[in-house]
Amino acid sequence: MGRPCSLAAALAAAALVTGCSAPATSPAPTGPGASSGPAATTAATPAGGASTAGSPTGTPASGPRTAPDGRPFVVNERADLDEPWALEFLPGTDLLTITERSGRLWLYGPDGMVEVTEGLPEVVDAGQGGLGDLVAAPTFAEDGTVLLSWVEAGQGGSGAAVGRATLVTEGSPRLEGLTVIWRQTPKVSGNGHFSHRLAFSPDGQYLFISSGDRQKMEPAQDLSNTLGTIVRLTADGHPAPGNPFAADGSPADEIWSWGHRNPLGLAFDADGRLWASEMGPQGGDELNLIAPGMNYGWPKASNGSHYGGGEIPDHTPGDGFEAPYVWWTPSVSPGSLMIYSGDAFPDWTGDAFIGALSGQALIRVDLDGANATKADQWDMGQRIRDVAQGPDGSIWLVEDTPGGRLLQLTPP
């Protein structure tokens, strides 16, 4: 695995600013089921070397400035990684955590790139498996607690697991006391659609976990398992009070929403609404507004088609399923979701950013309350796995490939 391009210089530069952008697409109608086609992409080539730009000192007088390649951000290369999966800035620190599917965990900060070598789980690194997400618990500043997800083996096959641990960042970085608090049920054969994204509610009380359908489809319409669902737990892994199917017993008492295929992005907006980006079949990728107890249709409704040509009924009013607020056909393969709240790109505050895998793009969706409209789709030249916001408001990406780069986007 490669290390940061000129580590000391890159890390010093990384403490600086933020950024991101390119030509816009034509707006689409707002509301559920509003978008029926793909946002247009640009053909811009990613910027090459690291930037030495300083922190932004003000807001542009009229709209975002553009980089020499025409995009409203500069792409700064910070490190080379091996199939990175998730990014998380640790609250109260200058450290960025980076997971790799192989099971490795890295800390990136002013002192360089350091590997966390102790206390990690054993992972099944096959297909879409491996080490997945990592989020800081609301209590991280006091006790160093983090939550992480991974794929494990067990009776019946494999499945996602979520654990709590203490992340020690001083001295020799390590995880201590890793304890599993949730398992995707049941374990099944195959190596796809684990999802296992994590997000805490804004009040810090509840942990949301996306649980993919494991490419089995029909379980997403069955509340007797957690495949094809988003679950809502207490911070220690118990079914959260007030869950919509609590009366149905375990595991339905964990489920917040169902009828999902492969939801790889979870994020809350400033008003506490939960949004999820979901990978559809052949076409029909989705951005959904998640509501308790609602059924999002998979595999009975989708704006895409089965691979091989089998048709699926489109989402239609009155079909009993929640329609996506935005969808993409052809597919872009959304791999993540971040809702921007920084100051570096003030025109984008409150908007959703999606890393596109097959689309090899960074996508912006304009969020206005509960309305969503396609805005921009910037060609990044590589599969984009995760998107994160830095403490300074910069936007960070990782490429989903061996040798995939860690990129920081800063204003021009």
GIQUI-V882508 format. One record per backbone hydrogen bond with DSSP energy under -1.0 kcal/mol. NH is the residue of the N-H (numbers start at 0). CO is the residue of the C=O. If there is no record, write none. Layout:
{{NH:CO} {NH:CO}}
This chain:
{{9:5} {10:6} {11:7} {12:8} {13:9} {15:12} {18:408} {24:374} {32:323} {33:30} {66:70} {69:66} {73:409} {75:407} {77:405} {78:405} {80:403} {82:400} {84:98} {87:96} {89:94} {92:89} {95:107} {96:87} {97:105} {98:85} {99:103} {100:82} {102:99} {105:97} {106:113} {107:95} {108:111} {111:108} {113:106} {115:104} {116:172} {123:150} {125:123} {127:190} {128:125} {129:123} {130:100} {131:148} {134:146} {136:144} {139:136} {141:138} {142:138} {143:139} {145:164} {146:134} {147:162} {148:132} {149:160} {150:129} {151:158} {153:156} {156:153} {157:187} {158:151} {160:149} {161:181} {162:147} {163:178} {164:145} {165:175} {166:143} {167:173} {173:167} {174:117} {175:165} {178:163} {180:161} {181:161} {183:159} {187:157} {195:193} {195:209} {198:207} {200:205} {203:200} {206:232} {207:198} {208:230} {209:196} {210:228} {211:193} {212:260} {213:192} {215:212} {217:215} {219:216} {220:217} {221:218} {224:221} {225:184} {228:210} {229:256} {230:208} {231:253} {232:206} {233:237} {236:233} {239:231} {242:239} {245:242} {247:244} {248:245} {252:248} {253:250} {254:251} {255:229} {256:229} {257:293} {258:219} {259:227} {264:276} {266:274} {268:272} {271:268} {274:266} {275:287} {276:264} {277:285} {278:261} {281:304} {282:280} {284:327} {285:277} {286:325} {287:275} {289:273} {292:255} {293:290} {295:257} {297:258} {299:296} {300:296} {301:312} {304:281} {305:309} {308:305} {318:315} {321:294} {324:286} {325:286} {327:284} {334:354} {337:352} {339:350} {347:344} {348:345} {349:339} {350:347} {351:364} {352:337} {353:362} {355:360} {356:332} {358:331} {359:356} {361:377} {362:353} {363:375} {364:351} {365:372} {367:370} {370:367} {372:365} {374:363} {375:363} {377:361} {379:359} {383:355} {384:397} {387:395} {389:393} {392:389} {394:408} {395:387} {396:406} {397:385} {398:404} {399:382} {400:398} {402:80} {403:400} {405:78} {406:396} {407:75} {408:394} {409:73} {410:17}}
